[in-house]
Amino acid sequence: MSEHPTREEAYYAMEIGDILFPALFGRYGYVDEGPYEWGAVRVAPGDVVFDCGANLGVFSLLAAYRGAEVFAFEPIPEARAILGQTLALNPALQERVHVVPYALGAEEGTAEFTVLADTLIGSSMVLPQTGRKVRVPVTTVDAFLEAEGLDAVNFVKADIEGAERQMLAGAADTLQRYTPKVAVCTYHLADDPVVLAGLLRKANPRYVLTERWKKIYGYVVL
């Protein structure tokens, strides 16, 4: 990192503490939001991973490094451009990551995102924010699986700034049929922990859920 970090370098630094440091070294003493892997909720070789809210691509690369095929959902064009740069710096992993320029919601259509003035982190189609508006296409997890002809998804990571509940509503069939491991952020809306756990259990009552840090981790015992 340079003496005077660029905006992109600052974004990467923010991700290291919560995603890369615990994942690579097994140490959790410095995390805030927590890693996306915990307990039985881990990316395995051969997994199909949905990185919902891929942003700069740090988790996408980690999942690809673990041997997964990754679908990196990132609707914001500027963030997607940096995601492309991240992948270009890691050519050995690049072919395992498919960038998808869609947001994920409860139904297909379009949505208006607010892009904050001083950061590409935190863009939302749900939270009340001030910033530049951009309209993006929206799909659902269920519709995307059908459109792509995928017969499985094994891990769903979601940090999508308050739209986690919409994403889970649009993933009900996937959660019931394919029982992916899930790591979903719970800190954007006050009732997220209750609402998101309820949606997961409604879709599939077999989910074993753990709330830790600012996430719900879930898996199904087969």
PyMOL commands that place a pseudoatom at each C-alpha (Angstrom):
pseudoatom trace, name=CA, resn=MET, resi=1, chain=A, elem=C, hetatm=0, pos=[0.000, 0.000, 0.000]
pseudoatom trace, name=CA, resn=SER, resi=2, chain=A, elem=C, hetatm=0, pos=[1.305, 3.463, -0.873]
pseudoatom trace, name=CA, resn=GLU, resi=3, chain=A, elem=C, hetatm=0, pos=[2.233, 6.165, 1.650]
pseudoatom trace, name=CA, resn=HIS, resi=4, chain=A, elem=C, hetatm=0, pos=[-0.946, 8.022, 0.709]
pseudoatom trace, name=CA, resn=PRO, resi=5, chain=A, elem=C, hetatm=0, pos=[-3.520, 5.281, 0.076]
pseudoatom trace, name=CA, resn=THR, resi=6, chain=A, elem=C, hetatm=0, pos=[-5.868, 5.615, -2.853]
pseudoatom trace, name=CA, resn=ARG, resi=7, chain=A, elem=C, hetatm=0, pos=[-9.584, 5.213, -2.332]
pseudoatom trace, name=CA, resn=GLU, resi=8, chain=A, elem=C, hetatm=0, pos=[-9.384, 1.651, -3.671]
pseudoatom trace, name=CA, resn=GLU, resi=9, chain=A, elem=C, hetatm=0, pos=[-6.514, 0.746, -1.317]
pseudoatom trace, name=CA, resn=ALA, resi=10, chain=A, elem=C, hetatm=0, pos=[-8.526, 2.068, 1.623]
pseudoatom trace, name=CA, resn=TYR, resi=11, chain=A, elem=C, hetatm=0, pos=[-11.474, -0.122, 0.617]
pseudoatom trace, name=CA, resn=TYR, resi=12, chain=A, elem=C, hetatm=0, pos=[-9.270, -3.214, 0.460]
pseudoatom trace, name=CA, resn=ALA, resi=13, chain=A, elem=C, hetatm=0, pos=[-7.820, -2.415, 3.884]
pseudoatom trace, name=CA, resn=MET, resi=14, chain=A, elem=C, hetatm=0, pos=[-11.323, -2.255, 5.359]
pseudoatom trace, name=CA, resn=GLU, resi=15, chain=A, elem=C, hetatm=0, pos=[-12.043, -5.766, 4.084]
pseudoatom trace, name=CA, resn=ILE, resi=16, chain=A, elem=C, hetatm=0, pos=[-8.863, -7.411, 5.341]
pseudoatom trace, name=CA, resn=GLY, resi=17, chain=A, elem=C, hetatm=0, pos=[-9.705, -7.326, 9.055]
pseudoatom trace, name=CA, resn=ASP, resi=18, chain=A, elem=C, hetatm=0, pos=[-13.106, -8.972, 8.737]
pseudoatom trace, name=CA, resn=ILE, resi=19, chain=A, elem=C, hetatm=0, pos=[-12.622, -11.285, 5.746]
pseudoatom trace, name=CA, resn=LEU, resi=20, chain=A, elem=C, hetatm=0, pos=[-9.035, -12.178, 4.977]
pseudoatom trace, name=CA, resn=PHE, resi=21, chain=A, elem=C, hetatm=0, pos=[-7.317, -12.084, 8.360]
pseudoatom trace, name=CA, resn=PRO, resi=22, chain=A, elem=C, hetatm=0, pos=[-9.571, -14.579, 10.185]
pseudoatom trace, name=CA, resn=ALA, resi=23, chain=A, elem=C, hetatm=0, pos=[-10.002, -16.769, 7.106]
pseudoatom trace, name=CA, resn=LEU, resi=24, chain=A, elem=C, hetatm=0, pos=[-6.285, -17.126, 6.467]
pseudoatom trace, name=CA, resn=PHE, resi=25, chain=A, elem=C, hetatm=0, pos=[-4.945, -17.177, 10.024]
pseudoatom trace, name=CA, resn=GLY, resi=26, chain=A, elem=C, hetatm=0, pos=[-7.875, -18.402, 12.142]
pseudoatom trace, name=CA, resn=ARG, resi=27, chain=A, elem=C, hetatm=0, pos=[-7.709, -15.372, 14.430]
pseudoatom trace, name=CA, resn=TYR, resi=28, chain=A, elem=C, hetatm=0, pos=[-10.889, -13.465, 15.246]
pseudoatom trace, name=CA, resn=GLY, resi=29, chain=A, elem=C, hetatm=0, pos=[-9.798, -10.962, 17.871]
pseudoatom trace, name=CA, resn=TYR, resi=30, chain=A, elem=C, hetatm=0, pos=[-9.924, -7.891, 15.648]
pseudoatom trace, name=CA, resn=VAL, resi=31, chain=A, elem=C, hetatm=0, pos=[-13.077, -8.403, 13.624]
pseudoatom trace, name=CA, resn=ASP, resi=32, chain=A, elem=C, hetatm=0, pos=[-16.104, -6.123, 13.673]
pseudoatom trace, name=CA, resn=GLU, resi=33, chain=A, elem=C, hetatm=0, pos=[-18.661, -7.523, 11.251]
pseudoatom trace, name=CA, resn=GLY, resi=34, chain=A, elem=C, hetatm=0, pos=[-17.078, -10.959, 11.384]
pseudoatom trace, name=CA, resn=PRO, resi=35, chain=A, elem=C, hetatm=0, pos=[-15.909, -13.294, 8.622]
pseudoatom trace, name=CA, resn=TYR, resi=36, chain=A, elem=C, hetatm=0, pos=[-18.274, -15.025, 6.221]
pseudoatom trace, name=CA, resn=GLU, resi=37, chain=A, elem=C, hetatm=0, pos=[-17.117, -18.469, 7.327]
pseudoatom trace, name=CA, resn=TRP, resi=38, chain=A, elem=C, hetatm=0, pos=[-17.804, -19.818, 10.795]
pseudoatom trace, name=CA, resn=GLY, resi=39, chain=A, elem=C, hetatm=0, pos=[-18.198, -23.309, 12.218]
pseudoatom trace, name=CA, resn=ALA, resi=40, chain=A, elem=C, hetatm=0, pos=[-19.837, -25.605, 9.670]
pseudoatom trace, name=CA, resn=VAL, resi=41, chain=A, elem=C, hetatm=0, pos=[-20.499, -22.674, 7.332]
pseudoatom trace, name=CA, resn=ARG, resi=42, chain=A, elem=C, hetatm=0, pos=[-17.414, -22.817, 5.138]
pseudoatom trace, name=CA, resn=VAL, resi=43, chain=A, elem=C, hetatm=0, pos=[-16.628, -22.772, 1.439]
pseudoatom trace, name=CA, resn=ALA, resi=44, chain=A, elem=C, hetatm=0, pos=[-15.527, -26.200, 0.195]
pseudoatom trace, name=CA, resn=PRO, resi=45, chain=A, elem=C, hetatm=0, pos=[-13.757, -27.173, -3.034]
pseudoatom trace, name=CA, resn=GLY, resi=46, chain=A, elem=C, hetatm=0, pos=[-16.304, -27.574, -5.815]
pseudoatom trace, name=CA, resn=ASP, resi=47, chain=A, elem=C, hetatm=0, pos=[-18.944, -25.410, -4.145]
pseudoatom trace, name=CA, resn=VAL, resi=48, chain=A, elem=C, hetatm=0, pos=[-21.081, -23.061, -6.206]
pseudoatom trace, name=CA, resn=VAL, resi=49, chain=A, elem=C, hetatm=0, pos=[-20.984, -19.763, -4.308]
pseudoatom trace, name=CA, resn=PHE, resi=50, chain=A, elem=C, hetatm=0, pos=[-23.270, -16.737, -4.681]
pseudoatom trace, name=CA, resn=ASP, resi=51, chain=A, elem=C, hetatm=0, pos=[-21.438, -13.617, -3.495]
pseudoatom trace, name=CA, resn=CYS, resi=52, chain=A, elem=C, hetatm=0, pos=[-24.359, -11.221, -3.095]
pseudoatom trace, name=CA, resn=GLY, resi=53, chain=A, elem=C, hetatm=0, pos=[-22.903, -7.745, -2.910]
pseudoatom trace, name=CA, resn=ALA, resi=54, chain=A, elem=C, hetatm=0, pos=[-19.458, -8.653, -4.214]
pseudoatom trace, name=CA, resn=ASN, resi=55, chain=A, elem=C, hetatm=0, pos=[-18.227, -5.041, -4.201]
pseudoatom trace, name=CA, resn=LEU, resi=56, chain=A, elem=C, hetatm=0, pos=[-14.430, -5.129, -4.665]
pseudoatom trace, name=CA, resn=GLY, resi=57, chain=A, elem=C, hetatm=0, pos=[-14.297, -8.935, -4.869]
pseudoatom trace, name=CA, resn=VAL, resi=58, chain=A, elem=C, hetatm=0, pos=[-12.339, -9.873, -1.742]
pseudoatom trace, name=CA, resn=PHE, resi=59, chain=A, elem=C, hetatm=0, pos=[-14.714, -12.658, -0.673]
pseudoatom trace, name=CA, resn=SER, resi=60, chain=A, elem=C, hetatm=0, pos=[-15.155, -13.803, -4.284]
pseudoatom trace, name=CA, resn=LEU, resi=61, chain=A, elem=C, hetatm=0, pos=[-11.398, -14.301, -4.562]
pseudoatom trace, name=CA, resn=LEU, resi=62, chain=A, elem=C, hetatm=0, pos=[-11.222, -16.083, -1.216]
pseudoatom trace, name=CA, resn=ALA, resi=63, chain=A, elem=C, hetatm=0, pos=[-13.972, -18.489, -2.304]
pseudoatom trace, name=CA, resn=ALA, resi=64, chain=A, elem=C, hetatm=0, pos=[-12.262, -19.069, -5.652]
pseudoatom trace, name=CA, resn=TYR, resi=65, chain=A, elem=C, hetatm=0, pos=[-8.996, -19.711, -3.816]
pseudoatom trace, name=CA, resn=ARG, resi=66, chain=A, elem=C, hetatm=0, pos=[-10.810, -22.399, -1.818]
pseudoatom trace, name=CA, resn=GLY, resi=67, chain=A, elem=C, hetatm=0, pos=[-11.763, -24.108, -5.084]
pseudoatom trace, name=CA, resn=ALA, resi=68, chain=A, elem=C, hetatm=0, pos=[-15.296, -22.792, -5.572]
pseudoatom trace, name=CA, resn=GLU, resi=69, chain=A, elem=C, hetatm=0, pos=[-17.093, -21.506, -8.654]
pseudoatom trace, name=CA, resn=VAL, resi=70, chain=A, elem=C, hetatm=0, pos=[-18.302, -18.025, -7.772]
pseudoatom trace, name=CA, resn=PHE, resi=71, chain=A, elem=C, hetatm=0, pos=[-21.112, -15.855, -9.102]
pseudoatom trace, name=CA, resn=ALA, resi=72, chain=A, elem=C, hetatm=0, pos=[-20.247, -12.324, -7.970]
pseudoatom trace, name=CA, resn=PHE, resi=73, chain=A, elem=C, hetatm=0, pos=[-23.389, -10.149, -7.958]
pseudoatom trace, name=CA, resn=GLU, resi=74, chain=A, elem=C, hetatm=0, pos=[-22.466, -6.457, -8.107]
pseudoatom trace, name=CA, resn=PRO, resi=75, chain=A, elem=C, hetatm=0, pos=[-24.946, -3.967, -9.622]
pseudoatom trace, name=CA, resn=ILE, resi=76, chain=A, elem=C, hetatm=0, pos=[-22.985, -0.715, -9.124]
pseudoatom trace, name=CA, resn=PRO, resi=77, chain=A, elem=C, hetatm=0, pos=[-20.873, 0.002, -12.250]
pseudoatom trace, name=CA, resn=GLU, resi=78, chain=A, elem=C, hetatm=0, pos=[-18.005, 1.749, -10.434]
pseudoatom trace, name=CA, resn=ALA, resi=79, chain=A, elem=C, hetatm=0, pos=[-17.661, -1.059, -7.876]
pseudoatom trace, name=CA, resn=ARG, resi=80, chain=A, elem=C, hetatm=0, pos=[-17.881, -3.598, -10.667]
pseudoatom trace, name=CA, resn=ALA, resi=81, chain=A, elem=C, hetatm=0, pos=[-14.971, -1.885, -12.439]
pseudoatom trace, name=CA, resn=ILE, resi=82, chain=A, elem=C, hetatm=0, pos=[-12.779, -2.270, -9.345]
pseudoatom trace, name=CA, resn=LEU, resi=83, chain=A, elem=C, hetatm=0, pos=[-13.998, -5.857, -8.999]
pseudoatom trace, name=CA, resn=GLY, resi=84, chain=A, elem=C, hetatm=0, pos=[-12.705, -6.420, -12.526]
pseudoatom trace, name=CA, resn=GLN, resi=85, chain=A, elem=C, hetatm=0, pos=[-9.331, -4.957, -11.541]
pseudoatom trace, name=CA, resn=THR, resi=86, chain=A, elem=C, hetatm=0, pos=[-9.214, -7.252, -8.499]
pseudoatom trace, name=CA, resn=LEU, resi=87, chain=A, elem=C, hetatm=0, pos=[-9.797, -10.280, -10.692]
pseudoatom trace, name=CA, resn=ALA, resi=88, chain=A, elem=C, hetatm=0, pos=[-7.255, -9.132, -13.275]
pseudoatom trace, name=CA, resn=LEU, resi=89, chain=A, elem=C, hetatm=0, pos=[-4.599, -9.075, -10.549]
pseudoatom trace, name=CA, resn=ASN, resi=90, chain=A, elem=C, hetatm=0, pos=[-5.343, -12.739, -9.825]
pseudoatom trace, name=CA, resn=PRO, resi=91, chain=A, elem=C, hetatm=0, pos=[-5.438, -14.443, -13.236]
pseudoatom trace, name=CA, resn=ALA, resi=92, chain=A, elem=C, hetatm=0, pos=[-5.153, -17.953, -11.797]
pseudoatom trace, name=CA, resn=LEU, resi=93, chain=A, elem=C, hetatm=0, pos=[-8.471, -17.464, -9.988]
pseudoatom trace, name=CA, resn=GLN, resi=94, chain=A, elem=C, hetatm=0, pos=[-10.219, -15.174, -12.470]
pseudoatom trace, name=CA, resn=GLU, resi=95, chain=A, elem=C, hetatm=0, pos=[-11.795, -17.968, -14.521]
pseudoatom trace, name=CA, resn=ARG, resi=96, chain=A, elem=C, hetatm=0, pos=[-13.620, -19.242, -11.448]
pseudoatom trace, name=CA, resn=VAL, resi=97, chain=A, elem=C, hetatm=0, pos=[-15.421, -15.943, -10.817]
pseudoatom trace, name=CA, resn=HIS, resi=98, chain=A, elem=C, hetatm=0, pos=[-18.389, -14.898, -12.957]
pseudoatom trace, name=CA, resn=VAL, resi=99, chain=A, elem=C, hetatm=0, pos=[-19.338, -11.233, -12.529]
pseudoatom trace, name=CA, resn=VAL, resi=100, chain=A, elem=C, hetatm=0, pos=[-23.116, -10.672, -12.586]
pseudoatom trace, name=CA, resn=PRO, resi=101, chain=A, elem=C, hetatm=0, pos=[-24.299, -7.040, -13.025]
pseudoatom trace, name=CA, resn=TYR, resi=102, chain=A, elem=C, hetatm=0, pos=[-27.548, -7.566, -11.122]
pseudoatom trace, name=CA, resn=ALA, resi=103, chain=A, elem=C, hetatm=0, pos=[-28.919, -6.748, -7.707]
pseudoatom trace, name=CA, resn=LEU, resi=104, chain=A, elem=C, hetatm=0, pos=[-30.816, -9.497, -5.894]
pseudoatom trace, name=CA, resn=GLY, resi=105, chain=A, elem=C, hetatm=0, pos=[-34.319, -8.976, -4.576]
pseudoatom trace, name=CA, resn=ALA, resi=106, chain=A, elem=C, hetatm=0, pos=[-37.718, -10.550, -4.028]
pseudoatom trace, name=CA, resn=GLU, resi=107, chain=A, elem=C, hetatm=0, pos=[-38.768, -10.239, -7.672]
pseudoatom trace, name=CA, resn=GLU, resi=108, chain=A, elem=C, hetatm=0, pos=[-37.294, -9.464, -11.069]
pseudoatom trace, name=CA, resn=GLY, resi=109, chain=A, elem=C, hetatm=0, pos=[-37.313, -5.889, -12.362]
pseudoatom trace, name=CA, resn=THR, resi=110, chain=A, elem=C, hetatm=0, pos=[-35.258, -2.784, -11.679]
pseudoatom trace, name=CA, resn=ALA, resi=111, chain=A, elem=C, hetatm=0, pos=[-34.394, -0.772, -8.589]
pseudoatom trace, name=CA, resn=GLU, resi=112, chain=A, elem=C, hetatm=0, pos=[-32.927, 2.615, -7.772]
pseudoatom trace, name=CA, resn=PHE, resi=113, chain=A, elem=C, hetatm=0, pos=[-29.701, 2.550, -5.779]
pseudoatom trace, name=CA, resn=THR, resi=114, chain=A, elem=C, hetatm=0, pos=[-28.173, 5.431, -3.881]
pseudoatom trace, name=CA, resn=VAL, resi=115, chain=A, elem=C, hetatm=0, pos=[-24.398, 5.627, -4.383]
pseudoatom trace, name=CA, resn=LEU, resi=116, chain=A, elem=C, hetatm=0, pos=[-22.747, 7.548, -1.552]
pseudoatom trace, name=CA, resn=ALA, resi=117, chain=A, elem=C, hetatm=0, pos=[-20.624, 10.531, -2.462]
pseudoatom trace, name=CA, resn=ASP, resi=118, chain=A, elem=C, hetatm=0, pos=[-17.326, 9.509, -0.850]
pseudoatom trace, name=CA, resn=THR, resi=119, chain=A, elem=C, hetatm=0, pos=[-17.347, 5.716, -0.978]
pseudoatom trace, name=CA, resn=LEU, resi=120, chain=A, elem=C, hetatm=0, pos=[-18.446, 2.762, -3.095]
pseudoatom trace, name=CA, resn=ILE, resi=121, chain=A, elem=C, hetatm=0, pos=[-19.195, 0.787, 0.072]
pseudoatom trace, name=CA, resn=GLY, resi=122, chain=A, elem=C, hetatm=0, pos=[-22.756, 1.043, 1.360]
pseudoatom trace, name=CA, resn=SER, resi=123, chain=A, elem=C, hetatm=0, pos=[-24.770, 1.641, -1.832]
pseudoatom trace, name=CA, resn=SER, resi=124, chain=A, elem=C, hetatm=0, pos=[-28.356, 0.600, -1.128]
pseudoatom trace, name=CA, resn=MET, resi=125, chain=A, elem=C, hetatm=0, pos=[-31.729, 0.196, -2.776]
pseudoatom trace, name=CA, resn=VAL, resi=126, chain=A, elem=C, hetatm=0, pos=[-33.426, 0.083, 0.638]
pseudoatom trace, name=CA, resn=LEU, resi=127, chain=A, elem=C, hetatm=0, pos=[-31.769, 2.368, 3.191]
pseudoatom trace, name=CA, resn=PRO, resi=128, chain=A, elem=C, hetatm=0, pos=[-32.619, 6.091, 3.301]
pseudoatom trace, name=CA, resn=GLN, resi=129, chain=A, elem=C, hetatm=0, pos=[-29.460, 7.755, 2.014]
pseudoatom trace, name=CA, resn=THR, resi=130, chain=A, elem=C, hetatm=0, pos=[-28.258, 10.872, 0.243]
pseudoatom trace, name=CA, resn=GLY, resi=131, chain=A, elem=C, hetatm=0, pos=[-26.211, 10.496, -2.897]
pseudoatom trace, name=CA, resn=ARG, resi=132, chain=A, elem=C, hetatm=0, pos=[-26.227, 9.864, -6.616]
pseudoatom trace, name=CA, resn=LYS, resi=133, chain=A, elem=C, hetatm=0, pos=[-29.054, 7.707, -7.928]
pseudoatom trace, name=CA, resn=VAL, resi=134, chain=A, elem=C, hetatm=0, pos=[-28.535, 4.869, -10.380]
pseudoatom trace, name=CA, resn=ARG, resi=135, chain=A, elem=C, hetatm=0, pos=[-31.113, 2.396, -11.691]
pseudoatom trace, name=CA, resn=VAL, resi=136, chain=A, elem=C, hetatm=0, pos=[-29.982, -1.213, -11.998]
pseudoatom trace, name=CA, resn=PRO, resi=137, chain=A, elem=C, hetatm=0, pos=[-31.509, -4.541, -13.043]
pseudoatom trace, name=CA, resn=VAL, resi=138, chain=A, elem=C, hetatm=0, pos=[-32.759, -6.890, -10.319]
pseudoatom trace, name=CA, resn=THR, resi=139, chain=A, elem=C, hetatm=0, pos=[-33.134, -10.648, -10.399]
pseudoatom trace, name=CA, resn=THR, resi=140, chain=A, elem=C, hetatm=0, pos=[-33.888, -13.276, -7.752]
pseudoatom trace, name=CA, resn=VAL, resi=141, chain=A, elem=C, hetatm=0, pos=[-31.760, -16.173, -6.598]
pseudoatom trace, name=CA, resn=ASP, resi=142, chain=A, elem=C, hetatm=0, pos=[-34.450, -18.616, -7.730]
pseudoatom trace, name=CA, resn=ALA, resi=143, chain=A, elem=C, hetatm=0, pos=[-34.813, -16.989, -11.169]
pseudoatom trace, name=CA, resn=PHE, resi=144, chain=A, elem=C, hetatm=0, pos=[-31.050, -16.808, -11.692]
pseudoatom trace, name=CA, resn=LEU, resi=145, chain=A, elem=C, hetatm=0, pos=[-30.582, -20.510, -10.958]
pseudoatom trace, name=CA, resn=GLU, resi=146, chain=A, elem=C, hetatm=0, pos=[-33.284, -21.367, -13.463]
pseudoatom trace, name=CA, resn=ALA, resi=147, chain=A, elem=C, hetatm=0, pos=[-32.002, -18.972, -16.128]
pseudoatom trace, name=CA, resn=GLU, resi=148, chain=A, elem=C, hetatm=0, pos=[-28.420, -20.248, -15.812]
pseudoatom trace, name=CA, resn=GLY, resi=149, chain=A, elem=C, hetatm=0, pos=[-29.441, -23.901, -15.659]
pseudoatom trace, name=CA, resn=LEU, resi=150, chain=A, elem=C, hetatm=0, pos=[-27.630, -24.402, -12.356]
pseudoatom trace, name=CA, resn=ASP, resi=151, chain=A, elem=C, hetatm=0, pos=[-28.523, -27.553, -10.466]
pseudoatom trace, name=CA, resn=ALA, resi=152, chain=A, elem=C, hetatm=0, pos=[-27.005, -26.451, -7.151]
pseudoatom trace, name=CA, resn=VAL, resi=153, chain=A, elem=C, hetatm=0, pos=[-25.827, -23.564, -5.047]
pseudoatom trace, name=CA, resn=ASN, resi=154, chain=A, elem=C, hetatm=0, pos=[-23.807, -24.480, -1.979]
pseudoatom trace, name=CA, resn=PHE, resi=155, chain=A, elem=C, hetatm=0, pos=[-22.991, -21.188, -0.274]
pseudoatom trace, name=CA, resn=VAL, resi=156, chain=A, elem=C, hetatm=0, pos=[-24.802, -17.844, -0.201]
pseudoatom trace, name=CA, resn=LYS, resi=157, chain=A, elem=C, hetatm=0, pos=[-22.991, -14.838, 1.236]
pseudoatom trace, name=CA, resn=ALA, resi=158, chain=A, elem=C, hetatm=0, pos=[-25.005, -11.622, 1.465]
pseudoatom trace, name=CA, resn=ASP, resi=159, chain=A, elem=C, hetatm=0, pos=[-24.018, -8.112, 2.505]
pseudoatom trace, name=CA, resn=ILE, resi=160, chain=A, elem=C, hetatm=0, pos=[-26.442, -6.002, 0.501]
pseudoatom trace, name=CA, resn=GLU, resi=161, chain=A, elem=C, hetatm=0, pos=[-27.206, -2.994, 2.660]
pseudoatom trace, name=CA, resn=GLY, resi=162, chain=A, elem=C, hetatm=0, pos=[-30.681, -3.792, 3.965]
pseudoatom trace, name=CA, resn=ALA, resi=163, chain=A, elem=C, hetatm=0, pos=[-31.916, -5.854, 1.003]
pseudoatom trace, name=CA, resn=GLU, resi=164, chain=A, elem=C, hetatm=0, pos=[-30.994, -9.179, 2.639]
pseudoatom trace, name=CA, resn=ARG, resi=165, chain=A, elem=C, hetatm=0, pos=[-34.629, -9.896, 3.442]
pseudoatom trace, name=CA, resn=GLN, resi=166, chain=A, elem=C, hetatm=0, pos=[-35.702, -9.290, -0.149]
pseudoatom trace, name=CA, resn=MET, resi=167, chain=A, elem=C, hetatm=0, pos=[-32.924, -11.577, -1.374]
pseudoatom trace, name=CA, resn=LEU, resi=168, chain=A, elem=C, hetatm=0, pos=[-33.991, -14.371, 0.983]
pseudoatom trace, name=CA, resn=ALA, resi=169, chain=A, elem=C, hetatm=0, pos=[-37.633, -13.967, -0.059]
pseudoatom trace, name=CA, resn=GLY, resi=170, chain=A, elem=C, hetatm=0, pos=[-36.523, -14.441, -3.670]
pseudoatom trace, name=CA, resn=ALA, resi=171, chain=A, elem=C, hetatm=0, pos=[-34.468, -17.501, -2.707]
pseudoatom trace, name=CA, resn=ALA, resi=172, chain=A, elem=C, hetatm=0, pos=[-37.182, -19.534, -0.950]
pseudoatom trace, name=CA, resn=ASP, resi=173, chain=A, elem=C, hetatm=0, pos=[-37.183, -22.380, -3.484]
pseudoatom trace, name=CA, resn=THR, resi=174, chain=A, elem=C, hetatm=0, pos=[-33.377, -22.512, -3.536]
pseudoatom trace, name=CA, resn=LEU, resi=175, chain=A, elem=C, hetatm=0, pos=[-33.183, -22.635, 0.256]
pseudoatom trace, name=CA, resn=GLN, resi=176, chain=A, elem=C, hetatm=0, pos=[-35.718, -25.451, 0.352]
pseudoatom trace, name=CA, resn=ARG, resi=177, chain=A, elem=C, hetatm=0, pos=[-34.331, -27.543, -2.516]
pseudoatom trace, name=CA, resn=TYR, resi=178, chain=A, elem=C, hetatm=0, pos=[-30.576, -27.009, -2.351]
pseudoatom trace, name=CA, resn=THR, resi=179, chain=A, elem=C, hetatm=0, pos=[-29.993, -26.111, 1.324]
pseudoatom trace, name=CA, resn=PRO, resi=180, chain=A, elem=C, hetatm=0, pos=[-26.976, -23.841, 0.735]
pseudoatom trace, name=CA, resn=LYS, resi=181, chain=A, elem=C, hetatm=0, pos=[-24.828, -22.737, 3.623]
pseudoatom trace, name=CA, resn=VAL, resi=182, chain=A, elem=C, hetatm=0, pos=[-25.597, -19.074, 4.318]
pseudoatom trace, name=CA, resn=ALA, resi=183, chain=A, elem=C, hetatm=0, pos=[-23.760, -16.130, 5.846]
pseudoatom trace, name=CA, resn=VAL, resi=184, chain=A, elem=C, hetatm=0, pos=[-26.044, -13.096, 5.909]
pseudoatom trace, name=CA, resn=CYS, resi=185, chain=A, elem=C, hetatm=0, pos=[-25.413, -9.673, 7.460]
pseudoatom trace, name=CA, resn=THR, resi=186, chain=A, elem=C, hetatm=0, pos=[-27.881, -8.614, 10.147]
pseudoatom trace, name=CA, resn=TYR, resi=187, chain=A, elem=C, hetatm=0, pos=[-26.899, -5.046, 11.058]
pseudoatom trace, name=CA, resn=HIS, resi=188, chain=A, elem=C, hetatm=0, pos=[-28.492, -2.835, 8.422]
pseudoatom trace, name=CA, resn=LEU, resi=189, chain=A, elem=C, hetatm=0, pos=[-32.036, -2.746, 9.829]
pseudoatom trace, name=CA, resn=ALA, resi=190, chain=A, elem=C, hetatm=0, pos=[-32.960, -2.986, 13.506]
pseudoatom trace, name=CA, resn=ASP, resi=191, chain=A, elem=C, hetatm=0, pos=[-35.143, -6.078, 13.106]
pseudoatom trace, name=CA, resn=ASP, resi=192, chain=A, elem=C, hetatm=0, pos=[-32.793, -7.899, 10.713]
pseudoatom trace, name=CA, resn=PRO, resi=193, chain=A, elem=C, hetatm=0, pos=[-31.838, -10.698, 13.168]
pseudoatom trace, name=CA, resn=VAL, resi=194, chain=A, elem=C, hetatm=0, pos=[-35.482, -11.684, 13.748]
pseudoatom trace, name=CA, resn=VAL, resi=195, chain=A, elem=C, hetatm=0, pos=[-36.738, -11.151, 10.193]
pseudoatom trace, name=CA, resn=LEU, resi=196, chain=A, elem=C, hetatm=0, pos=[-33.853, -12.898, 8.444]
pseudoatom trace, name=CA, resn=ALA, resi=197, chain=A, elem=C, hetatm=0, pos=[-33.919, -15.897, 10.770]
pseudoatom trace, name=CA, resn=GLY, resi=198, chain=A, elem=C, hetatm=0, pos=[-37.667, -16.145, 10.218]
pseudoatom trace, name=CA, resn=LEU, resi=199, chain=A, elem=C, hetatm=0, pos=[-37.294, -16.128, 6.436]
pseudoatom trace, name=CA, resn=LEU, resi=200, chain=A, elem=C, hetatm=0, pos=[-34.650, -18.854, 6.556]
pseudoatom trace, name=CA, resn=ARG, resi=201, chain=A, elem=C, hetatm=0, pos=[-36.737, -21.068, 8.829]
pseudoatom trace, name=CA, resn=LYS, resi=202, chain=A, elem=C, hetatm=0, pos=[-39.877, -20.436, 6.787]
pseudoatom trace, name=CA, resn=ALA, resi=203, chain=A, elem=C, hetatm=0, pos=[-38.104, -21.518, 3.597]
pseudoatom trace, name=CA, resn=ASN, resi=204, chain=A, elem=C, hetatm=0, pos=[-36.532, -24.542, 5.271]
pseudoatom trace, name=CA, resn=PRO, resi=205, chain=A, elem=C, hetatm=0, pos=[-37.211, -25.398, 8.947]
pseudoatom trace, name=CA, resn=ARG, resi=206, chain=A, elem=C, hetatm=0, pos=[-34.143, -27.675, 8.980]
pseudoatom trace, name=CA, resn=TYR, resi=207, chain=A, elem=C, hetatm=0, pos=[-31.723, -24.748, 9.015]
pseudoatom trace, name=CA, resn=VAL, resi=208, chain=A, elem=C, hetatm=0, pos=[-29.429, -24.653, 12.036]
pseudoatom trace, name=CA, resn=LEU, resi=209, chain=A, elem=C, hetatm=0, pos=[-28.791, -20.965, 12.688]
pseudoatom trace, name=CA, resn=THR, resi=210, chain=A, elem=C, hetatm=0, pos=[-26.171, -19.150, 14.723]
pseudoatom trace, name=CA, resn=GLU, resi=211, chain=A, elem=C, hetatm=0, pos=[-26.075, -15.387, 15.230]
pseudoatom trace, name=CA, resn=ARG, resi=212, chain=A, elem=C, hetatm=0, pos=[-22.569, -14.101, 15.872]
pseudoatom trace, name=CA, resn=TRP, resi=213, chain=A, elem=C, hetatm=0, pos=[-20.900, -10.751, 15.355]
pseudoatom trace, name=CA, resn=LYS, resi=214, chain=A, elem=C, hetatm=0, pos=[-23.249, -9.045, 12.872]
pseudoatom trace, name=CA, resn=LYS, resi=215, chain=A, elem=C, hetatm=0, pos=[-24.267, -12.084, 10.834]
pseudoatom trace, name=CA, resn=ILE, resi=216, chain=A, elem=C, hetatm=0, pos=[-26.493, -15.121, 10.763]
pseudoatom trace, name=CA, resn=TYR, resi=217, chain=A, elem=C, hetatm=0, pos=[-24.717, -18.333, 9.793]
pseudoatom trace, name=CA, resn=GLY, resi=218, chain=A, elem=C, hetatm=0, pos=[-26.890, -21.220, 8.660]
pseudoatom trace, name=CA, resn=TYR, resi=219, chain=A, elem=C, hetatm=0, pos=[-26.577, -24.775, 7.427]
pseudoatom trace, name=CA, resn=VAL, resi=220, chain=A, elem=C, hetatm=0, pos=[-28.717, -27.878, 7.072]
pseudoatom trace, name=CA, resn=VAL, resi=221, chain=A, elem=C, hetatm=0, pos=[-27.692, -31.288, 8.394]
pseudoatom trace, name=CA, resn=LEU, resi=222, chain=A, elem=C, hetatm=0, pos=[-28.343, -33.730, 5.549]
for i in range(1, 222): cmd.bond("trace and resi %d" % i, "trace and resi %d" % (i + 1))
show_as sticks, trace
zoom trace
